Amino acid sequence: MMKEHSIDETTIKKIVGHSGAMTLTERVYTHLDVQVLIDAINKIVGDIP
């Protein structure tokens, strides 16, 4: 469902808590803003009837 909304893989991993599956680059150099995570979740929740 997240892919259908064009949510990038790093954001998906962060939302579902799969930090172990994140690459070294994602863990060290990628700092996601909380608003990015909120927006991604709102895209998904908006589709739930």
PQR file with spaces between the fields and no chain letter, atoms N, CA, C, O and H, PARSE charges and radii, in Angstrom:
ATOM       1  N    MET     1       0.822   -1.184    0.000 -0.4000 1.5000
ATOM       2  CA   MET     1       0.000    0.000    0.000 -0.0000 2.0000
ATOM       3  C    MET     1       0.874    1.259    0.000  0.5500 1.7000
ATOM       4  O    MET     1       0.531    2.247   -0.649 -0.5500 1.4000
ATOM       5  N    MET     2       1.985    1.231    0.714 -0.4000 1.5000
ATOM       6  CA   MET     2       2.824    2.422    0.782 -0.0000 2.0000
ATOM       7  C    MET     2       3.453    2.724   -0.570  0.5500 1.7000
ATOM       8  O    MET     2       3.593    3.888   -0.946 -0.5500 1.4000
ATOM       9  H    MET     2       2.264    0.428    1.242  0.4000 1.0000
ATOM      10  N    LYS     3       3.833    1.682   -1.301 -0.4000 1.5000
ATOM      11  CA   LYS     3       4.416    1.872   -2.621 -0.0000 2.0000
ATOM      12  C    LYS     3       3.418    2.513   -3.565  0.5500 1.7000
ATOM      13  O    LYS     3       3.804    3.304   -4.426 -0.5500 1.4000
ATOM      14  H    LYS     3       3.719    0.736   -0.996  0.4000 1.0000
ATOM      15  N    GLU     4       2.148    2.190   -3.421 -0.4000 1.5000
ATOM      16  CA   GLU     4       1.099    2.762   -4.267 -0.0000 2.0000
ATOM      17  C    GLU     4       1.026    4.273   -4.094  0.5500 1.7000
ATOM      18  O    GLU     4       0.576    4.979   -4.997 -0.5500 1.4000
ATOM      19  H    GLU     4       1.834    1.548   -2.722  0.4000 1.0000
ATOM      20  N    HIS     5       1.458    4.769   -2.955 -0.4000 1.5000
ATOM      21  CA   HIS     5       1.410    6.198   -2.665 -0.0000 2.0000
ATOM      22  C    HIS     5       2.756    6.878   -2.907  0.5500 1.7000
ATOM      23  O    HIS     5       2.965    8.027   -2.515 -0.5500 1.4000
ATOM      24  H    HIS     5       1.824    4.196   -2.222  0.4000 1.0000
ATOM      25  N    SER     6       3.662    6.154   -3.556 -0.4000 1.5000
ATOM      26  CA   SER     6       4.998    6.678   -3.874 -0.0000 2.0000
ATOM      27  C    SER     6       5.778    7.098   -2.636  0.5500 1.7000
ATOM      28  O    SER     6       6.487    8.104   -2.648 -0.5500 1.4000
ATOM      29  H    SER     6       3.492    5.222   -3.874  0.4000 1.0000
ATOM      30  N    ILE     7       5.642    6.325   -1.574 -0.4000 1.5000
ATOM      31  CA   ILE     7       6.408    6.587   -0.354 -0.0000 2.0000
ATOM      32  C    ILE     7       7.739    5.862   -0.501  0.5500 1.7000
ATOM      33  O    ILE     7       7.770    4.663   -0.779 -0.5500 1.4000
ATOM      34  H    ILE     7       5.065    5.508   -1.564  0.4000 1.0000
ATOM      35  N    ASP     8       8.841    6.589   -0.316 -0.4000 1.5000
ATOM      36  CA   ASP     8      10.154    5.989   -0.551 -0.0000 2.0000
ATOM      37  C    ASP     8      10.484    4.925    0.497  0.5500 1.7000
ATOM      38  O    ASP     8       9.927    4.911    1.594 -0.5500 1.4000
ATOM      39  H    ASP     8       8.816    7.563   -0.090  0.4000 1.0000
ATOM      40  N    GLU     9      11.401    4.042    0.126 -0.4000 1.5000
ATOM      41  CA   GLU     9      11.707    2.882    0.968 -0.0000 2.0000
ATOM      42  C    GLU     9      12.295    3.256    2.329  0.5500 1.7000
ATOM      43  O    GLU     9      12.020    2.581    3.321 -0.5500 1.4000
ATOM      44  H    GLU     9      11.854    4.054   -0.766  0.4000 1.0000
ATOM      45  N    THR    10      13.089    4.304    2.391 -0.4000 1.5000
ATOM      46  CA   THR    10      13.662    4.720    3.669 -0.0000 2.0000
ATOM      47  C    THR    10      12.563    5.134    4.633  0.5500 1.7000
ATOM      48  O    THR    10      12.615    4.795    5.815 -0.5500 1.4000
ATOM      49  H    THR    10      13.313    4.851    1.585  0.4000 1.0000
ATOM      50  N    THR    11      11.573    5.859    4.141 -0.4000 1.5000
ATOM      51  CA   THR    11      10.452    6.284    4.980 -0.0000 2.0000
ATOM      52  C    THR    11       9.648    5.078    5.428  0.5500 1.7000
ATOM      53  O    THR    11       9.245    5.003    6.589 -0.5500 1.4000
ATOM      54  H    THR    11      11.531    6.134    3.181  0.4000 1.0000
ATOM      55  N    ILE    12       9.407    4.134    4.532 -0.4000 1.5000
ATOM      56  CA   ILE    12       8.665    2.918    4.876 -0.0000 2.0000
ATOM      57  C    ILE    12       9.391    2.162    5.990  0.5500 1.7000
ATOM      58  O    ILE    12       8.770    1.751    6.970 -0.5500 1.4000
ATOM      59  H    ILE    12       9.734    4.195    3.589  0.4000 1.0000
ATOM      60  N    LYS    13      10.695    1.982    5.841 -0.4000 1.5000
ATOM      61  CA   LYS    13      11.469    1.265    6.852 -0.0000 2.0000
ATOM      62  C    LYS    13      11.393    1.969    8.206  0.5500 1.7000
ATOM      63  O    LYS    13      11.298    1.319    9.247 -0.5500 1.4000
ATOM      64  H    LYS    13      11.200    2.316    5.045  0.4000 1.0000
ATOM      65  N    LYS    14      11.435    3.283    8.185 -0.4000 1.5000
ATOM      66  CA   LYS    14      11.377    4.049    9.432 -0.0000 2.0000
ATOM      67  C    LYS    14      10.009    3.900   10.093  0.5500 1.7000
ATOM      68  O    LYS    14       9.921    3.744   11.311 -0.5500 1.4000
ATOM      69  H    LYS    14      11.512    3.811    7.339  0.4000 1.0000
ATOM      70  N    ILE    15       8.940    3.947    9.292 -0.4000 1.5000
ATOM      71  CA   ILE    15       7.583    3.841    9.830 -0.0000 2.0000
ATOM      72  C    ILE    15       7.348    2.472   10.456  0.5500 1.7000
ATOM      73  O    ILE    15       6.794    2.378   11.551 -0.5500 1.4000
ATOM      74  H    ILE    15       9.011    4.074    8.302  0.4000 1.0000
ATOM      75  N    VAL    16       7.767    1.408    9.769 -0.4000 1.5000
ATOM      76  CA   VAL    16       7.489    0.060   10.273 -0.0000 2.0000
ATOM      77  C    VAL    16       8.539   -0.434   11.258  0.5500 1.7000
ATOM      78  O    VAL    16       8.416   -1.533   11.800 -0.5500 1.4000
ATOM      79  H    VAL    16       8.218    1.484    8.880  0.4000 1.0000
ATOM      80  N    GLY    17       9.574    0.373   11.493 -0.4000 1.5000
ATOM      81  CA   GLY    17      10.560    0.025   12.516 -0.0000 2.0000
ATOM      82  C    GLY    17      11.602   -0.979   12.081  0.5500 1.7000
ATOM      83  O    GLY    17      12.163   -1.684   12.919 -0.5500 1.4000
ATOM      84  H    GLY    17       9.674    1.265   11.053  0.4000 1.0000
ATOM      85  N    HIS    18      11.873   -1.061   10.805 -0.4000 1.5000
ATOM      86  CA   HIS    18      12.874   -2.001   10.306 -0.0000 2.0000
ATOM      87  C    HIS    18      14.226   -1.327   10.151  0.5500 1.7000
ATOM      88  O    HIS    18      14.827   -1.369    9.078 -0.5500 1.4000
ATOM      89  H    HIS    18      11.417   -0.488   10.123  0.4000 1.0000
ATOM      90  N    SER    19      14.696   -0.718   11.200 -0.4000 1.5000
ATOM      91  CA   SER    19      15.974   -0.005   11.121 -0.0000 2.0000
ATOM      92  C    SER    19      17.130   -0.959   10.835  0.5500 1.7000
ATOM      93  O    SER    19      18.144   -0.547   10.271 -0.5500 1.4000
ATOM      94  H    SER    19      14.208   -0.684   12.072  0.4000 1.0000
ATOM      95  N    GLY    20      16.989   -2.233   11.217 -0.4000 1.5000
ATOM      96  CA   GLY    20      18.029   -3.220   10.922 -0.0000 2.0000
ATOM      97  C    GLY    20      18.160   -3.483    9.439  0.5500 1.7000
ATOM      98  O    GLY    20      19.222   -3.894    8.973 -0.5500 1.4000
ATOM      99  H    GLY    20      16.165   -2.568   11.675  0.4000 1.0000
ATOM     100  N    ALA    21      17.083   -3.250    8.686 -0.4000 1.5000
ATOM     101  CA   ALA    21      17.104   -3.471    7.246 -0.0000 2.0000
ATOM     102  C    ALA    21      17.618   -2.247    6.490  0.5500 1.7000
ATOM     103  O    ALA    21      17.777   -2.282    5.270 -0.5500 1.4000
ATOM     104  H    ALA    21      16.220   -2.916    9.065  0.4000 1.0000
ATOM     105  N    MET    22      17.871   -1.178    7.216 -0.4000 1.5000
ATOM     106  CA   MET    22      18.355    0.044    6.582 -0.0000 2.0000
ATOM     107  C    MET    22      19.845   -0.088    6.284  0.5500 1.7000
ATOM     108  O    MET    22      20.592   -0.691    7.054 -0.5500 1.4000
ATOM     109  H    MET    22      17.742   -1.150    8.208  0.4000 1.0000
ATOM     110  N    THR    23      20.260    0.474    5.171 -0.4000 1.5000
ATOM     111  CA   THR    23      21.672    0.456    4.824 -0.0000 2.0000
ATOM     112  C    THR    23      22.435    1.408    5.735  0.5500 1.7000
ATOM     113  O    THR    23      21.844    2.241    6.422 -0.5500 1.4000
ATOM     114  H    THR    23      19.653    0.963    4.545  0.4000 1.0000
ATOM     115  N    LEU    24      23.730    1.272    5.728 -0.4000 1.5000
ATOM     116  CA   LEU    24      24.564    2.165    6.528 -0.0000 2.0000
ATOM     117  C    LEU    24      24.314    3.619    6.137  0.5500 1.7000
ATOM     118  O    LEU    24      24.219    4.494    6.998 -0.5500 1.4000
ATOM     119  H    LEU    24      24.210    0.596    5.170  0.4000 1.0000
ATOM     120  N    THR    25      24.209    3.864    4.852 -0.4000 1.5000
ATOM     121  CA   THR    25      23.945    5.223    4.370 -0.0000 2.0000
ATOM     122  C    THR    25      22.629    5.748    4.903  0.5500 1.7000
ATOM     123  O    THR    25      22.549    6.896    5.340 -0.5500 1.4000
ATOM     124  H    THR    25      24.286    3.153    4.152  0.4000 1.0000
ATOM     125  N    GLU    26      21.579    4.909    4.872 -0.4000 1.5000
ATOM     126  CA   GLU    26      20.273    5.333    5.384 -0.0000 2.0000
ATOM     127  C    GLU    26      20.337    5.634    6.877  0.5500 1.7000
ATOM     128  O    GLU    26      19.743    6.607    7.342 -0.5500 1.4000
ATOM     129  H    GLU    26      21.644    3.976    4.518  0.4000 1.0000
ATOM     130  N    ARG    27      21.056    4.802    7.629 -0.4000 1.5000
ATOM     131  CA   ARG    27      21.127    4.994    9.082 -0.0000 2.0000
ATOM     132  C    ARG    27      21.951    6.219    9.462  0.5500 1.7000
ATOM     133  O    ARG    27      21.606    6.926   10.408 -0.5500 1.4000
ATOM     134  H    ARG    27      21.538    4.012    7.251  0.4000 1.0000
ATOM     135  N    VAL    28      23.024    6.473    8.743 -0.4000 1.5000
ATOM     136  CA   VAL    28      23.956    7.524    9.138 -0.0000 2.0000
ATOM     137  C    VAL    28      23.642    8.870    8.486  0.5500 1.7000
ATOM     138  O    VAL    28      23.684    9.912    9.141 -0.5500 1.4000
ATOM     139  H    VAL    28      23.304    5.899    7.974  0.4000 1.0000
ATOM     140  N    TYR    29      23.328    8.837    7.197 -0.4000 1.5000
ATOM     141  CA   TYR    29      23.226   10.092    6.451 -0.0000 2.0000
ATOM     142  C    TYR    29      21.808   10.550    6.161  0.5500 1.7000
ATOM     143  O    TYR    29      21.611   11.662    5.671 -0.5500 1.4000
ATOM     144  H    TYR    29      23.293    7.991    6.665  0.4000 1.0000
ATOM     145  N    THR    30      20.819    9.721    6.452 -0.4000 1.5000
ATOM     146  CA   THR    30      19.441   10.098    6.172 -0.0000 2.0000
ATOM     147  C    THR    30      18.738   10.430    7.477  0.5500 1.7000
ATOM     148  O    THR    30      18.570    9.573    8.345 -0.5500 1.4000
ATOM     149  H    THR    30      20.978    8.817    6.850  0.4000 1.0000
ATOM     150  N    HIS    31      18.338   11.667    7.601 -0.4000 1.5000
ATOM     151  CA   HIS    31      17.626   12.115    8.794 -0.0000 2.0000
ATOM     152  C    HIS    31      16.253   12.600    8.350  0.5500 1.7000
ATOM     153  O    HIS    31      16.105   13.703    7.823 -0.5500 1.4000
ATOM     154  H    HIS    31      18.475   12.364    6.897  0.4000 1.0000
ATOM     155  N    LEU    32      15.253   11.756    8.573 -0.4000 1.5000
ATOM     156  CA   LEU    32      13.909   12.099    8.131 -0.0000 2.0000
ATOM     157  C    LEU    32      13.235   13.042    9.121  0.5500 1.7000
ATOM     158  O    LEU    32      13.249   12.822   10.332 -0.5500 1.4000
ATOM     159  H    LEU    32      15.373   10.861    9.002  0.4000 1.0000
ATOM     160  N    ASP    33      12.664   14.063    8.585 -0.4000 1.5000
ATOM     161  CA   ASP    33      11.900   15.001    9.379 -0.0000 2.0000
ATOM     162  C    ASP    33      10.609   14.307    9.821  0.5500 1.7000
ATOM     163  O    ASP    33      10.028   13.539    9.054 -0.5500 1.4000
ATOM     164  H    ASP    33      12.652   14.241    7.601  0.4000 1.0000
ATOM     165  N    VAL    34      10.166   14.564   11.027 -0.4000 1.5000
ATOM     166  CA   VAL    34       8.946   13.953   11.549 -0.0000 2.0000
ATOM     167  C    VAL    34       7.762   14.247   10.623  0.5500 1.7000
ATOM     168  O    VAL    34       6.888   13.399   10.443 -0.5500 1.4000
ATOM     169  H    VAL    34      10.638   15.188   11.650  0.4000 1.0000
ATOM     170  N    GLN    35       7.736   15.431   10.045 -0.4000 1.5000
ATOM     171  CA   GLN    35       6.623   15.799    9.164 -0.0000 2.0000
ATOM     172  C    GLN    35       6.563   14.897    7.932  0.5500 1.7000
ATOM     173  O    GLN    35       5.475   14.622    7.428 -0.5500 1.4000
ATOM     174  H    GLN    35       8.446   16.119   10.191  0.4000 1.0000
ATOM     175  N    VAL    36       7.706   14.437    7.442 -0.4000 1.5000
ATOM     176  CA   VAL    36       7.734   13.511    6.300 -0.0000 2.0000
ATOM     177  C    VAL    36       7.032   12.211    6.687  0.5500 1.7000
ATOM     178  O    VAL    36       6.256   11.662    5.906 -0.5500 1.4000
ATOM     179  H    VAL    36       8.590   14.660    7.852  0.4000 1.0000
ATOM     180  N    LEU    37       7.309   11.725    7.894 -0.4000 1.5000
ATOM     181  CA   LEU    37       6.675   10.493    8.367 -0.0000 2.0000
ATOM     182  C    LEU    37       5.173   10.694    8.566  0.5500 1.7000
ATOM     183  O    LEU    37       4.379    9.829    8.198 -0.5500 1.4000
ATOM     184  H    LEU    37       7.940   12.171    8.529  0.4000 1.0000
ATOM     185  N    ILE    38       4.788   11.807    9.132 -0.4000 1.5000
ATOM     186  CA   ILE    38       3.366   12.107    9.346 -0.0000 2.0000
ATOM     187  C    ILE    38       2.631   12.186    8.015  0.5500 1.7000
ATOM     188  O    ILE    38       1.540   11.634    7.873 -0.5500 1.4000
ATOM     189  H    ILE    38       5.433   12.510    9.431  0.4000 1.0000
ATOM     190  N    ASP    39       3.222   12.866    7.043 -0.4000 1.5000
ATOM     191  CA   ASP    39       2.597   12.996    5.723 -0.0000 2.0000
ATOM     192  C    ASP    39       2.430   11.634    5.058  0.5500 1.7000
ATOM     193  O    ASP    39       1.404   11.374    4.429 -0.5500 1.4000
ATOM     194  H    ASP    39       4.108   13.314    7.159  0.4000 1.0000
ATOM     195  N    ALA    40       3.422   10.770    5.190 -0.4000 1.5000
ATOM     196  CA   ALA    40       3.350    9.436    4.598 -0.0000 2.0000
ATOM     197  C    ALA    40       2.222    8.627    5.238  0.5500 1.7000
ATOM     198  O    ALA    40       1.452    7.970    4.538 -0.5500 1.4000
ATOM     199  H    ALA    40       4.256   10.981    5.702  0.4000 1.0000
ATOM     200  N    ILE    41       2.126    8.675    6.549 -0.4000 1.5000
ATOM     201  CA   ILE    41       1.065    7.945    7.248 -0.0000 2.0000
ATOM     202  C    ILE    41      -0.304    8.508    6.880  0.5500 1.7000
ATOM     203  O    ILE    41      -1.253    7.746    6.696 -0.5500 1.4000
ATOM     204  H    ILE    41       2.751    9.209    7.118  0.4000 1.0000
ATOM     205  N    ASN    42      -0.418    9.819    6.771 -0.4000 1.5000
ATOM     206  CA   ASN    42      -1.696   10.429    6.386 -0.0000 2.0000
ATOM     207  C    ASN    42      -2.128   10.018    4.988  0.5500 1.7000
ATOM     208  O    ASN    42      -3.327    9.900    4.736 -0.5500 1.4000
ATOM     209  H    ASN    42       0.353   10.438    6.920  0.4000 1.0000
ATOM     210  N    LYS    43      -1.198    9.797    4.076 -0.4000 1.5000
ATOM     211  CA   LYS    43      -1.535    9.325    2.728 -0.0000 2.0000
ATOM     212  C    LYS    43      -2.206    7.958    2.814  0.5500 1.7000
ATOM     213  O    LYS    43      -3.186    7.691    2.119 -0.5500 1.4000
ATOM     214  H    LYS    43      -0.224    9.892    4.281  0.4000 1.0000
ATOM     215  N    ILE    44      -1.667    7.099    3.674 -0.4000 1.5000
ATOM     216  CA   ILE    44      -2.192    5.743    3.813 -0.0000 2.0000
ATOM     217  C    ILE    44      -3.549    5.768    4.521  0.5500 1.7000
ATOM     218  O    ILE    44      -4.504    5.141    4.064 -0.5500 1.4000
ATOM     219  H    ILE    44      -0.871    7.316    4.238  0.4000 1.0000
ATOM     220  N    VAL    45      -3.626    6.480    5.615 -0.4000 1.5000
ATOM     221  CA   VAL    45      -4.849    6.538    6.417 -0.0000 2.0000
ATOM     222  C    VAL    45      -5.992    7.166    5.612  0.5500 1.7000
ATOM     223  O    VAL    45      -7.154    6.814    5.810 -0.5500 1.4000
ATOM     224  H    VAL    45      -2.850    6.990    5.987  0.4000 1.0000
ATOM     225  N    GLY    46      -5.668    8.082    4.719 -0.4000 1.5000
ATOM     226  CA   GLY    46      -6.682    8.715    3.900 -0.0000 2.0000
ATOM     227  C    GLY    46      -7.416    7.751    3.002  0.5500 1.7000
ATOM     228  O    GLY    46      -8.533    8.040    2.575 -0.5500 1.4000
ATOM     229  H    GLY    46      -4.724    8.368    4.559  0.4000 1.0000
ATOM     230  N    ASP    47      -6.813    6.600    2.701 -0.4000 1.5000
ATOM     231  CA   ASP    47      -7.439    5.582    1.850 -0.0000 2.0000
ATOM     232  C    ASP    47      -8.304    4.594    2.608  0.5500 1.7000
ATOM     233  O    ASP    47      -9.056    3.836    1.995 -0.5500 1.4000
ATOM     234  H    ASP    47      -5.905    6.365    3.049  0.4000 1.0000
ATOM     235  N    ILE    48      -8.212    4.589    3.920 -0.4000 1.5000
ATOM     236  CA   ILE    48      -8.969    3.636    4.719 -0.0000 2.0000
ATOM     237  C    ILE    48     -10.398    4.164    4.891  0.5500 1.7000
ATOM     238  O    ILE    48     -10.601    5.277    5.376 -0.5500 1.4000
ATOM     239  H    ILE    48      -7.601    5.205    4.418  0.4000 1.0000
ATOM     240  N    PRO    49     -11.392    3.346    4.486 -0.5600 1.5000
ATOM     241  CA   PRO    49     -12.789    3.814    4.587  0.2800 2.0000
ATOM     242  C    PRO    49     -13.270    3.948    6.017  0.5500 1.7000
ATOM     243  O    PRO    49     -14.418    4.329    6.249 -0.5500 1.4000
